[in-house]
Amino acid sequence: MSVGQTALGANSPITVGGILRLLEERYPAALAADWDAVGLVCGDTDATVTRVLFAVDPVAEVIAEAIAVGAELLVTHHPLFLDPVHGVPISDPKGRLVHQLIRAGVGHFVAHTNADAAPIGVSDALAQTLGLADVRALTAPGEVGRVGRLVEPISLAEFAAKVAAALPATSAGIRVAGDRNRVISRVAVCGGSGRSLLPAVNAQSVDVFVTADLSHHRALDQLEAAGPALIDVSHWASEWPWLQTAAGLLRSDLGVSTVEVLVSHRCTDPWTWQGSTN
C-alpha cells in the first residue's frame, strides 16, 4: 500500500485536504522564507479531487486552463499574493482570479521557497534536467542551489546548447557570459533568481552557474574577477522542470488512485517577443 493510500484511506474519496497533507510532507511550510506566502490560498479541504494541475504562475490563462481541464486543485510554484491583502474585490485583477477559482470549485495551493529548499526541490529538478551527476547542496542542506558534475566535460558553447535544448523554449532564449571554449565539468544551478548565491558559487570550484535574473553589473563583475561562466535563463523555464518532478512525486505518493495529476505546458514567461532597434 502506498503512502497516499495509507494517509488518505485506501477506499475513501481523495479530498483537497488529503492532497495537501501529501504536498506539505514534501514541502513543509517551515522551510519557506519568512517573507513568503505559501500554503492554501483558497479552496474547500473537504472537496473531492479527481484532477490536480501543476503550474509555475497563477495567472489568468493558467487558471482558465485549470478550469478547462476540470482540476479541483491548482498547485503553483509562485504565490498569487505576496503582500498583505485586505480584500479581493472582483474589480481587482488578482481578486478576479480568486473569484474565478472559487466559482469553479478549484482550490489553489502554493509551494514556493519551501519547494526551493526541500529535498528533491526546484534546483534538484533543474540539475536533473541538465544531466548533472553527484548533485549536492550548494550551501547548507535545506537551502537553495545545487552543485553537480557533467559525466563528460564539454565546452561552454556545447553546454549552453545543451541547456537551451533541455529547457522549455522562450522568446528571450538564454544568455551566456564567458569564453565559448572554456571546459565545463562542475556546474552550479539555482532555479529562479540565483544572483544572491554568487558568493557561494564563487567559493566553489565550479566552471559555470546556471540561473535566472542575473544583472548587467553582476555579470560584468564575474567576468572581471575571472569567476565561473554564467548562463542566464528564463525564470519560468528554470523552474518549470520542478512541475514534472513534483507531479511525479505526487503520483507516487498517491499510488493507484482516482486522481489524475497534470502539468501545465503553458509558457507564462512575461517576455513574449523581442523588438528591433533598426
Secondary structure, DSSP 4 states (H G I P E B T S, - for coil): --HHHHHH-SSSPPBHHHHHHHHHHHS-GGGS-TT---EEEE--TTSB-SEEEEES---HHHHHHHHHTT-SEEEESS-S--S--S---TTSHHHHHHHHHHHHT-EEEE-SHHHHHSTT-HHHHHHHHTT-EEEEESSSTTSS-EEEEEEEEEEHHHHHHHHHHHSPP-TT--EEES-TT-EEEEEEEEEEE-GGGHHHHHTS--SEEEEE---HHHHHHHHHTT--EEEEE-HHHHHHHHHHHHHHHHHHHH-S-S-EEEE------S--------
